[in-house]
Amino acid sequence: MGMVGEYIRVDDKMLSKLKKGKKDIFELSEELADSGAVTDLDKAWHIVHFVLSGKVWESGGEPLSRMVLGGAIVNEDSDGGYGPSTYLTVDEVREISAAAESVSEEWFRERYDKVKKNGKEVYILDSANESEYDELFEYAWSYFLEAKEFFKQAAQEKQNIVFSVV
């Protein structure tokens, strides 16, 4: 499978358990798999991050740059094999959700076209050939739309979001 980005919506009580190591993130993901509280960005997570942030691994202060790889580390044991899981608070989720609402397909495409020039450092674009770039745009855009809806629902329900790469 390899390097799939995954979001989990959690309330404050569950986030506290995760941060204290009293609940395993990956077990929680399995438990909630069919509940609607878990979604993934498949392998598009890194493209989406790069389009939104303009950075390969870092996130910045802007809300959109924190949508995929932003937030604080959950705990020392929250590594799914590709780095520690992170979380975004309810307030951060609201801020990111609001920013995501303004992202148009044209804006995303313009930023994606810049990624193509630097994409050799971005997962799945690193091995893509020129003929695959349009298909990968559609792939990344569709997953961004899913993430946007996931954040919107979390904001409405006053939930935190945990992100892991598994």
NUGUTI-873714 format. One record per atom (N, C-alpha, C, CB): residue in three letters; x, y, z negated. Coordinates in steps of 0.1 Angstrom, whole numbers, plus 5000, padded with zeros to 4 digits. Atoms other than C-alpha are relative to their C-alpha. Glycine has a CB too. Example, Ala and Ser with C-alpha at 12.3 -4.5 7.8 and 13.67 -1.06 7.14 Angstrom:
2
ala500949885000
ala512349554922
ala500950125000
ala499050004988
ser499149895000
ser513749894929
ser499250114992
ser500450055014
This chain:
166
met500949885000
met500050005000
met500950125000
met499050004988
gly498949905000
gly502750254989
gly499650155000
gly500949985010
met500149865002
met502550614977
met498750065004
met501150075009
val501449944998
val498850694976
val499850104988
val499049885000
gly500449905010
gly497751004957
gly498649984995
gly500250155006
glu501350045006
glu494950954933
glu499650114989
glu500049874994
tyr500549915010
tyr492751194913
tyr499049924991
tyr499350125006
ile501050055010
ile490751104881
ile499450124993
ile500649894990
arg500749905008
arg488151334866
arg499849954986
arg498650055006
val500150045014
val488251324828
val499550114991
val501349944994
asp500449905009
asp486651504799
asp501250034990
asp498749964992
asp498949965009
asp488751674771
asp500449884991
asp499650124992
lys499750115009
lys488451374748
lys500949895007
lys498749934995
met499250104993
met489751124774
met501450065004
met499349965013
leu498749944997
leu492551364784
leu500950004988
leu499950155005
ser499250005012
ser493651384748
ser500549854998
ser499150044988
lys499650145001
lys493750994747
lys501249975009
lys498949915002
leu498950024990
leu495850994779
leu501350064996
leu499550055013
lys498849935004
lys498251254766
lys500749934988
lys499750154997
lys499550075012
lys498751064733
lys500449865003
lys499050004989
gly499750144996
gly499250734752
gly499149904994
gly501449974995
lys501050095006
lys496150584735
lys499249945011
lys499250074990
lys500750064988
lys494750514770
lys500950005012
lys498750075003
asp499150014988
asp496650394801
asp499250065012
asp500449855002
ile500649944988
ile495950604832
ile499649905010
ile501050105006
phe500250094989
phe496150314856
phe498949904996
phe501349935003
glu501150085005
glu493750104835
glu498750085001
glu500249954986
leu501249914999
leu491350394833
leu499650025015
leu500450144994
ser500349994986
ser491550434871
ser499249885005
ser501350025008
glu500750124997
glu490550074875
glu498649994994
glu500849874996
glu501250005007
glu487750104850
glu499050105006
glu500150044985
leu500849904994
leu486350414867
leu499950005015
leu500450144996
ala499950014985
ala486950304903
ala498750025007
ala500649875004
asp501349994993
asp483250274913
asp499150104994
asp499449864999
ser500949915007
ser481950554891
ser499950145007
ser500550034987
gly500049874994
gly482750854914
gly501050094993
gly498650065000
ala499149925007
ala485250984889
ala501449985005
ala499949974985
val498650034995
val488250854909
val499950025015
val500549864997
thr499950004985
thr489150944945
thr501550015003
thr499350135005
asp498649994997
asp492350934964
asp500250085013
asp500649865002
leu499649934987
leu494151124992
leu500849915009
leu500850124996
asp499350104992
asp495550805006
asp501550055001
asp499349985014
lys498649964998
lys498950875021
lys500150155005
lys500749915010
ala500149864995
ala497851225032
ala500450104988
ala498750045005
trp499849915011
trp498551364997
trp501250105002
trp500349924987
his498849914999
his502051495006
his499950105011
his501249915003
ile500349904990
ile500951655038
ile499150114994
ile499349945012
val500949905006
val498151825020
val500750104990
val498849934992
his499349925010
his500451944992
his500950105008
his500949914991
phe499149914992
phe502952085018
phe499350115007
phe500849925009
val500849904994
val500252265037
val499650104991
val498849935007
leu500649905010
leu498752425006
leu501150084993
leu499249924990
ser499049945008
ser502052504989
ser501250065008
ser500549914989
gly498849964992
gly504652545016
gly501349944994
gly500150155001
lys498950065007
lys506952334994
lys499949855001
lys500150054985
val500050144999
val508051974996
val499649934987
val501449955004
trp500450075013
trp507851874959
trp499650104989
trp501249934995
glu500349905010
glu507452194939
glu498550055002
glu501050114999
ser501249924999
ser504252374931
ser500350134995
ser498849934992
gly499849865004
gly503952744926
gly498950054990
gly500150095011
gly501049945009
gly501852974906
gly498650025006
gly500550144995
glu501349984993
glu499153014933
glu499149874998
glu500250025015
pro500850115002
pro496152794927
pro500149895010
pro498550055000
leu500050114990
leu496252604960
leu501349924999
leu499950065014
ser498750075000
ser499952514955
ser500049904988
ser501150104998
arg500050105011
arg498952324923
arg498949895002
arg499650084987
met501150104998
met496052124938
met500549865000
met499350035013
val499650144999
val498151814945
val501149974990
val500549975014
leu498950045009
leu501451814926
leu500150104988
leu501350005007
gly499949905011
gly500652084900
gly499549944987
gly499250125003
gly500550045013
gly499852064863
gly501249964991
gly499049895001
ala499150045010
ala501551944832
ala500149845000
ala499650054986
ile499850145001
ile502951594827
ile499149944989
ile501549964998
val500950065010
val500451364810
val500749954988
val499249895007
asn499250065010
asn502951164790
asn501249935006
asn499249914990
glu498850074995
glu506250984794
glu499849875007
glu501049984989
asp500450134994
asp504550654803
asp499150015011
asp499549914989
ser501049994990
ser502350794830
ser500650005014
ser499350144998
asp499450014987
asp504650714859
asp499549885007
asp501550004999
gly500550124992
gly503050494886
gly501049955009
gly498850045008
gly498950054992
gly506450434902
gly500550115009
gly499549895008
tyr499649894991
tyr506650764921
tyr500050144993
tyr499150015012
gly500049885007
gly506951024894
gly498850004990
gly499950125009
pro501050005011
pro504851114863
pro498750065005
pro500550094988
ser501349954998
ser501151174864
ser499950144994
ser498949904994
thr500249865005
thr500051534859
thr498550024997
thr500650105009
tyr501449975002
tyr496851694847
tyr499850155001
tyr499649964986
leu500449874999
leu495052014853
leu498850024991
leu499650045015
thr501049975010
thr492852174827
thr498750045007
thr500450114990
val501349964995
val489152264832
val500250145007
val499050014989
asp499849864995
asp490152634837
asp500850005013
asp500750094990
glu499250014988
glu492852534863
glu499249945011
glu501349924997
val500950074990
val490352304881
val499150105006
val499349894993
arg500949904995
arg487952594883
arg500750105010
arg499350084989
glu499249904992
glu490552834897
glu500449935013
glu501350044992
ile499650074988
ile491852574922
ile498849985009
ile500749874997
ser501350034992
ser488252484933
ser499650135007
ser498949954991
ala500449874994
ala487452854939
ala500950035012
ala500050114989
ala499049974989
ala490652894960
ala499849915012
ala501449994995
ala500250104989
ala489952584980
ala498850035008
ala499949864994
glu501249964992
glu486552714990
glu500350095012
glu499050064991
ser499649904989
ser488252985011
ser500849945011
ser500750124994
val499250064990
val490352735031
val499249965012
val500849884994
ser500650044987
ser489252715067
ser500849905007
ser499750125009
glu499350094992
glu490152455092
glu501150075008
glu499149925009
glu499049924992
glu491952725112
glu501250034991
glu499350135005
trp498949965009
trp494052835082
trp500849874997
trp499450054986
phe499350135003
phe494852465074
phe500949965012
phe499049894996
arg499350044988
arg495852405110
arg501250095002
arg499150025013
glu498949914999
glu498052715111
glu501249964991
glu499650154998
arg498950045010
arg499952605080
arg500549865004
arg499449994986
tyr499650134996
tyr500052245093
tyr501050015011
tyr498849915004
asp499149984989
asp501752365125
asp501450044995
asp499450105010
lys498749965006
lys504452515103
lys500749884994
lys499950114990
val499650125006
val504752185085
val500749915011
val498949924993
lys499450084989
lys505452005118
lys501550035002
lys499250025013
lys498649964997
lys508652205122
lys500949954989
lys500150155001
asn499250045012
asn509852105087
asn499649874994
asn499950114989
gly500750125006
gly507951775083
gly500949884998
gly499049965009
lys499150125002
lys510951545082
lys500249974986
lys501350035007
glu499850025015
glu510951585044
glu498649964994
glu500550124994
val501450035005
val507151515041
val499649865003
val499050105006
tyr500450144999
tyr505951165035
tyr498949985011
tyr499449954987
ile500750054987
ile504350995066
ile500350095012
ile498649994997
leu499649924989
leu505351295087
leu501549975004
leu499850154998
asp498550024998
asp509051195083
asp500249895011
asp500649964987
ser499850114990
ser508450895106
ser499150025012
ser499949874994
ala501049984990
ala505851045129
ala500750055013
ala498950104996
asn499549944987
asn506451125166
asn499050115004
asn500249895011
glu500849884996
glu505051425184
glu498649965004
glu500750065012
ser501450044996
ser502051235198
ser499149974988
ser500149885009
glu500850045012
glu500951145162
glu499650124992
glu500749914992
tyr500249885008
tyr500851505149
tyr498550044999
tyr500850115004
asp501449965000
asp497251585160
asp499249914991
asp499550015014
glu500750105008
glu495951265145
glu500350014985
glu500449855005
leu499749985014
leu497751325113
leu499450134994
leu501650004998
phe500749885005
phe496251675111
phe498649964996
phe500050115011
glu501450045003
glu492751525113
glu500049924987
glu499449935012
tyr499950085011
tyr493751275087
tyr500250084987
tyr501249905001
ala499749915011
ala495151535063
ala498850094997
ala501350085002
trp501149915001
trp492251775069
trp498849934993
trp499650065013
ser501150085006
ser489651505061
ser500249974985
ser499849875008
tyr499850025014
tyr491351425028
tyr500050134992
tyr501449934999
phe500149885007
phe491751785019
phe498550034997
phe500650125008
leu501449975002
leu487951825023
leu499449914989
leu499249975013
glu500550095011
glu487351525000
glu500650054987
glu500549865002
ala499449955013
ala489751674974
ala499350134996
ala501550035002
lys500749875003
lys487952014977
lys498749974993
lys499850085013
glu501350045005
glu484651844970
glu500149944986
glu499249905009
phe499750065013
phe486151644941
phe500350114990
phe501249905001
phe499749895009
phe487451964925
phe498850084997
phe501150095006
lys501249925002
lys484152144930
lys499149924990
lys499350015014
gln500850075009
gln482351864912
gln500650004986
gln499849855005
ala499450005013
ala484851854884
ala499850144994
ala501649975001
ala500249865005
ala484552234880
ala498650024995
ala500350115011
gln501449995004
gln480752214878
gln499849924987
gln499149945011
glu500250085012
glu480951934852
glu501050034989
glu500249855004
lys499049965010
lys483752104833
lys500949894996
lys499350064987
gln499150115002
gln486251824837
gln501450045004
gln499649885008
asn498549994997
asn490051804838
asn500249905012
asn500949974988
ile499650094989
ile491751634867
ile501449954997
ile499950065014
val498750075001
val494651384864
val500449965014
val500049884990
phe499550044987
phe496851324895
phe501249914998
phe500450125009
ser498950105000
ser499051024901
ser500449965014
ser499749884992
val499650064988
val501050884930
val500349854996
val501250075007
val499950145003
val500750504929
val500349925012
val498749954994
